[in-house]
Amino acid sequence: MIDRTIAPATTNKFHFQFIHPEKIILPNGIPLYFVEGGKQEVFKLDVLYKAGNVYHQNPLVASFANALVGEGTSKKISKEINEAFDFEGAYFEKGLTKDLSILSLSGMSETMGKILPLFYEVLVDSIFPEEEFKIALKNRKAKFQNNQKKVEYVCRNAFSELLFGAQHPYGQKLVLEHFETLRYEDVVQFYQNYFLKGELVIVFAGKIDAENKKTLIEIVSQLPAQQQIGTVNEPFSYIPKKEKIAIPKTVQSAIRFGKPTITYQNEDFAKLIVTNAVFGGYFGSRLMKNIREEKGYTYGIGSNVSPLLSTGILSIATEAGKDVTEATIHEIRYEIERMQNQLVPEDELEMAKNYLLGSFLRSIDGPFSQASRIKNVILYQLDDTYYERYLSAIENTTSEEVLKMAQTYLTKDSFTELVVGS
């Protein structure tokens, strides 16, 4: 019998089986990846278009094009499409980032052949009912105006502009004028240019038999031949700033520090991830221990490294009572300086590394999760051994290397600081 009063032994030594995808270049030039595996008879099909917010000067254009896909075709109205997916136990969903529009279909493997034709119809024959567009625009505009009273929303919306500049695609800040100037014709044209004629990648994950695999290849081979869109890689001049946006009568302030940083391809990336974990990347981090647990200034605070296709963002975000806003900022700066000036103790470093390794294991549990990692390999043009090397780098990062990373990427004067509140 197991003695449950004794904790199991811990280790950061593990082996994982990464699924190496099968890649097929279709006759139309579109790459199709198969991440086959899992025990359950389910699947997920992701179609990733280079059709994110950065590809139009009005960020609402990509957002509305993405949202209105599947709201009707020349043959079916939205209700019929949704009922057809529901009847076969399938789920159609959409996602949008600065770089990508993502259309996904998931369901049971046995019914995949029945729903693929409808999914194809949605991809290539979506019509955007103008009345639906007007209703969505009215609702989104009202929601945007209401969000101007919320410190976290205003802070998040304004921050990219401070990092990249108002003229850079990554620096777009949503403003009321974008709603007032948004044209139905621009949304339709964006769909035609970036969804029907643009650059895309298809990733299948899950169980599939030979017949359904053949059907899938035949159907997606009928998609229009893609044109190279490329990655937004416009140069920008980063100058750290300290800004405050006043919103009257708020009881809390939103606080955000950040700067452009490296992404997956940089050899320092894994070591920076370890450094960020110690600093603010998980619940046991220094920012959480100091500012939440010891000082009680906030319910939560964290730092994050967010890769984009052509750059990355290192950010720190929290909300704090207006009476402790300056004290919170002081403690963030203190923790930044401490990372730069002191070696991280071995036990603290091991805890952060074990957290990262355990999180990674959870993130590759099954073909759907592994497909998410494989999409990074595809989009960032990494080699097949990237994640093996990434894990090895995490496991072997030393306190001296963390200090060096902090001195290189966490210098206090390099951060832009934004506070929103009264």
C-alpha positions in Angstrom: 0.0 0.0 0.0 1.2 3.5 -0.9 2.1 5.6 2.2 0.4 8.9 1.2 2.0 10.8 4.1 5.3 10.6 2.2 5.6 13.0 -0.8 6.8 11.3 -4.1 10.3 12.0 -5.2 10.8 14.8 -7.6 13.0 15.0 -10.6 13.7 17.2 -13.6 15.0 14.2 -15.6 12.5 13.0 -18.1 12.1 11.8 -21.6 9.2 12.8 -23.9 8.1 11.5 -27.2 7.6 14.3 -29.6 5.4 13.6 -32.7 7.3 14.6 -35.8 4.7 15.8 -38.3 4.3 14.5 -41.8 4.5 17.4 -44.3 2.8 17.5 -47.6 3.0 20.4 -50.1 -0.4 20.4 -51.9 -0.7 21.1 -55.7 -1.9 24.6 -54.8 1.4 25.2 -52.9 -0.2 25.1 -49.4 1.7 23.2 -46.8 -0.3 20.6 -44.9 1.0 19.0 -41.7 -0.3 15.8 -40.0 0.3 15.4 -36.3 -1.2 12.0 -35.9 -1.6 10.3 -32.5 -3.6 10.1 -29.4 -6.0 7.4 -28.1 -9.3 9.1 -28.6 -11.0 9.2 -32.0 -11.0 12.9 -32.3 -9.3 15.5 -34.5 -8.6 19.2 -34.9 -7.9 21.0 -38.1 -6.3 24.5 -37.9 -6.0 26.8 -40.9 -3.6 29.6 -40.1 -3.7 32.7 -42.4 -1.2 35.6 -42.4 -4.2 37.9 -41.9 -3.8 39.4 -38.5 -4.3 43.0 -37.4 -1.0 44.1 -38.7 -2.0 43.7 -42.3 -4.3 46.7 -42.5 -4.0 50.2 -41.1 -7.4 49.9 -39.5 -7.1 47.0 -37.0 -10.8 46.4 -37.0 -10.7 45.2 -40.6 -8.9 41.9 -39.9 -11.0 41.5 -36.7 -14.3 41.9 -38.5 -13.2 39.7 -41.5 -12.2 36.9 -39.0 -15.4 37.3 -37.0 -17.7 37.2 -40.0 -16.3 34.1 -41.7 -18.9 31.4 -41.4 -21.7 33.8 -40.8 -23.2 32.8 -44.1 -22.3 31.4 -47.5 -24.0 31.7 -50.9 -25.9 28.4 -50.0 -26.4 28.6 -46.3 -27.3 31.1 -43.6 -25.4 31.2 -40.3 -28.1 29.2 -38.5 -27.9 26.3 -41.0 -24.1 26.2 -40.8 -24.1 26.1 -37.0 -26.8 23.4 -36.9 -24.9 21.3 -39.4 -21.7 21.4 -37.4 -23.7 20.7 -34.2 -25.5 17.7 -35.7 -22.2 15.9 -36.3 -20.7 16.9 -32.9 -18.2 19.3 -34.6 -17.0 22.7 -33.4 -16.0 25.6 -35.6 -14.0 28.4 -33.9 -12.0 31.5 -34.9 -9.0 33.2 -33.4 -7.0 36.4 -34.1 -3.6 37.6 -33.2 -1.5 40.5 -34.4 0.0 38.3 -37.1 -2.6 35.6 -37.8 -6.2 34.7 -38.4 -7.0 31.1 -37.4 -10.0 29.1 -38.4 -10.4 25.7 -36.7 -12.6 22.7 -37.0 -12.7 20.0 -34.3 -14.8 16.9 -33.9 -15.0 13.1 -34.0 -12.8 11.3 -36.4 -15.6 9.1 -37.7 -17.7 12.1 -38.9 -14.8 14.1 -40.3 -15.6 13.2 -43.9 -19.1 14.4 -43.5 -18.2 17.9 -42.2 -15.1 18.7 -44.3 -17.1 19.8 -47.3 -19.0 22.3 -45.2 -15.8 23.6 -43.6 -14.3 24.0 -47.1 -17.5 25.9 -48.1 -17.0 28.3 -45.1 -13.4 28.9 -46.0 -13.9 29.8 -49.7 -17.5 31.0 -49.9 -18.2 33.0 -46.9 -20.4 36.0 -47.6 -20.6 38.8 -45.1 -24.2 39.9 -44.7 -24.1 43.7 -44.6 -26.8 43.8 -41.9 -24.8 41.5 -39.7 -21.8 43.8 -40.2 -23.8 46.8 -39.1 -25.1 45.1 -36.0 -21.6 43.9 -35.1 -20.1 47.3 -35.7 -22.7 49.0 -33.5 -22.2 46.4 -30.6 -18.4 46.5 -30.8 -18.4 50.3 -30.8 -20.6 50.5 -27.7 -18.4 47.9 -26.0 -15.3 49.9 -26.9 -16.8 53.1 -25.5 -17.7 51.3 -22.3 -14.2 49.9 -22.0 -12.7 53.4 -21.9 -13.7 53.4 -18.2 -11.7 50.2 -17.4 -8.1 50.9 -16.5 -6.8 47.4 -17.6 -8.3 47.7 -21.0 -7.0 51.2 -21.6 -3.6 50.3 -20.4 -3.4 47.2 -22.7 -4.8 49.0 -25.7 -2.3 51.9 -25.4 0.8 50.0 -24.6 1.9 48.6 -28.0 1.9 52.1 -29.4 4.3 53.2 -26.7 6.7 50.3 -27.6 6.6 50.4 -31.4 5.2 53.9 -32.3 1.8 54.8 -33.8 3.0 54.3 -37.4 4.3 50.7 -36.9 1.9 47.8 -37.6 2.6 46.3 -34.2 1.9 49.7 -32.6 -1.7 50.1 -33.6 -4.0 51.5 -30.9 -7.7 51.0 -31.3 -9.4 54.4 -31.3 -13.0 55.6 -31.9 -12.1 56.8 -35.4 -11.4 53.2 -36.4 -15.1 52.4 -35.8 -16.3 55.6 -37.6 -14.2 55.0 -40.7 -14.6 51.2 -41.0 -16.2 50.3 -44.3 -18.0 47.1 -45.2 -16.2 47.1 -48.6 -12.8 47.0 -46.8 -13.7 44.0 -44.8 -14.9 42.1 -47.8 -11.8 43.0 -49.7 -9.6 41.9 -46.9 -11.2 38.5 -46.9 -10.7 38.2 -50.6 -7.0 39.3 -50.5 -5.8 37.5 -47.3 -8.1 34.5 -46.9 -8.9 33.6 -50.5 -5.6 34.6 -52.1 -3.2 34.9 -49.1 -0.6 32.8 -47.4 -1.7 30.0 -45.1 -0.6 26.8 -43.4 -2.9 23.8 -42.5 -2.2 21.7 -39.4 -4.1 18.5 -38.7 -3.9 16.8 -35.2 -5.5 13.7 -33.9 -6.7 10.4 -35.3 -7.3 9.9 -39.0 -7.8 6.8 -41.2 -6.5 6.4 -44.7 -9.9 7.2 -46.3 -10.4 10.4 -44.4 -6.8 11.4 -45.0 -7.3 11.1 -48.7 -10.6 13.1 -48.5 -8.9 15.9 -46.5 -6.0 16.1 -49.0 -8.5 16.2 -51.9 -10.6 18.9 -50.4 -7.9 21.3 -49.2 -6.1 20.9 -52.5 -9.1 22.7 -54.0 -8.3 25.9 -52.0 -7.1 28.8 -54.1 -3.4 28.8 -54.8 -1.7 30.9 -52.2 0.3 34.1 -52.7 3.3 35.0 -50.5 2.2 37.7 -48.0 5.4 37.7 -45.9 5.9 38.7 -42.3 5.6 42.3 -41.2 9.2 43.3 -40.4 9.3 47.0 -40.6 12.1 48.7 -38.6 11.3 50.7 -35.5 13.2 52.9 -33.2 12.5 52.0 -29.6 12.8 54.8 -27.0 11.7 53.9 -23.4 8.9 56.1 -22.1 7.1 56.8 -18.8 3.5 57.8 -19.4 0.3 58.2 -17.3 -3.3 58.2 -18.6 -5.8 59.7 -16.2 -9.3 58.1 -15.8 -11.3 60.0 -13.1 -12.8 58.2 -10.1 -11.0 54.9 -10.4 -10.1 52.9 -7.3 -7.3 51.0 -9.0 -4.5 51.7 -11.3 -3.3 49.5 -14.1 0.5 49.3 -14.3 2.4 47.9 -17.2 6.2 47.8 -17.8 7.5 46.4 -21.1 10.0 46.5 -24.0 10.7 44.8 -27.3 12.8 41.6 -26.8 14.0 38.5 -28.5 12.0 35.6 -29.8 12.4 31.8 -30.4 15.3 32.0 -32.9 17.7 33.8 -30.5 20.1 31.5 -28.7 19.3 33.3 -25.5 15.6 32.6 -25.6 15.4 29.6 -23.3 17.7 31.2 -20.7 15.5 34.4 -20.9 12.5 32.2 -20.2 14.2 30.8 -17.1 15.1 34.3 -16.0 11.6 35.5 -16.5 10.2 32.6 -14.5 12.3 33.5 -11.5 11.4 37.2 -11.9 7.7 37.1 -12.6 6.7 34.1 -14.7 4.8 31.9 -12.3 3.0 32.0 -8.9 6.2 31.4 -6.9 8.1 34.2 -8.7 9.8 37.2 -7.0 7.1 39.7 -8.1 4.4 37.6 -6.7 6.1 36.9 -3.4 7.1 40.5 -2.8 4.2 42.5 -4.2 1.2 40.1 -3.6 2.2 37.9 -0.7 4.4 40.2 1.5 3.1 43.7 0.6 -0.5 42.8 -0.3 -0.6 45.6 -3.0 -2.3 43.4 -5.6 -4.2 40.2 -6.2 -1.8 39.2 -9.0 1.3 40.4 -10.9 3.3 38.7 -13.5 5.8 39.1 -16.3 5.7 37.4 -19.7 7.8 36.9 -22.8 5.4 37.1 -25.8 6.9 36.2 -29.2 5.5 37.8 -32.3 6.5 36.7 -35.8 9.2 39.4 -36.2 9.9 40.5 -32.7 8.9 39.8 -29.1 7.6 41.7 -26.0 8.8 41.4 -22.5 6.0 42.8 -20.2 5.1 43.1 -16.6 1.4 43.7 -15.7 -0.7 44.3 -12.6 -3.4 46.3 -11.1 -3.1 47.9 -7.7 -5.1 50.3 -5.4 -4.5 53.9 -6.3 -3.0 54.6 -2.8 -0.3 52.0 -3.4 0.4 52.6 -7.1 3.7 54.3 -6.5 4.8 51.8 -3.9 4.0 49.0 -6.4 6.1 50.6 -9.1 8.9 51.1 -6.6 8.9 47.4 -5.8 8.9 46.3 -9.4 12.0 48.5 -10.0 13.5 47.0 -6.9 13.0 43.4 -8.1 14.4 44.4 -11.6 17.6 45.7 -9.9 17.8 42.7 -7.6 17.8 40.4 -10.7 20.7 42.4 -12.2 22.9 42.6 -9.1 22.5 39.3 -7.2 23.0 35.7 -8.2 19.7 33.7 -7.9 20.1 31.0 -5.1 20.3 27.5 -6.4 17.1 26.3 -4.7 15.1 29.2 -6.1 16.5 28.6 -9.6 15.7 24.8 -9.5 12.1 25.6 -8.4 11.6 27.9 -11.4 13.2 25.4 -13.8 11.2 22.5 -12.5 8.0 24.6 -13.0 9.0 25.3 -16.6 9.8 21.7 -17.4 6.6 20.4 -15.7 4.6 23.0 -17.6 6.2 22.0 -20.9 5.3 18.3 -20.2 1.7 19.3 -19.6 1.7 21.3 -22.8 2.6 18.4 -25.0 0.1 15.9 -23.6 -1.6 14.6 -26.7 -1.6 15.5 -30.4 -3.6 18.7 -30.0 -1.2 20.1 -27.5 1.8 19.0 -29.5 0.3 20.6 -32.6 0.4 23.9 -30.8 4.1 23.5 -30.3 4.6 22.3 -33.9 2.9 25.4 -35.2 5.6 27.5 -33.6 8.2 25.4 -35.3 6.5 26.0 -38.6 5.7 29.7 -38.2 9.1 30.6 -36.8 11.0 28.3 -39.2 12.7 26.4 -36.4 14.3 23.0 -36.9 12.9 19.7 -35.8 15.2 19.4 -32.8 14.3 22.9 -31.5 12.3 21.8 -28.4 14.8 19.1 -27.4 17.5 21.8 -27.4 15.1 24.3 -25.7 14.5 21.9 -22.8 18.2 21.0 -22.5 19.0 24.8 -22.3 16.3 25.3 -19.5 17.6 22.3 -17.5 21.3 23.5 -17.8 20.8 27.2 -17.2 23.0 28.4 -14.3 22.6 31.3 -11.8 25.5 33.1 -13.6 23.6 32.9 -16.9 20.4 34.2 -15.3 22.4 37.1 -14.0 23.8 37.8 -17.4 20.3 37.5 -19.0 19.0 40.0 -16.4 21.8 42.4 -17.1 21.2 42.1 -20.8 17.4 42.1 -21.2 16.0 43.4 -17.8 17.9 46.7 -17.4 15.6 49.0 -15.5 16.1 52.0 -17.8 15.2 50.0 -20.9 11.5 49.5 -19.8 8.6 51.6 -20.9 6.3 52.3 -18.0 2.5 53.1 -18.3 0.1 53.8 -15.5 -3.6 54.2 -16.1 -5.9 55.5 -13.3 -7.0 58.5 -11.3 
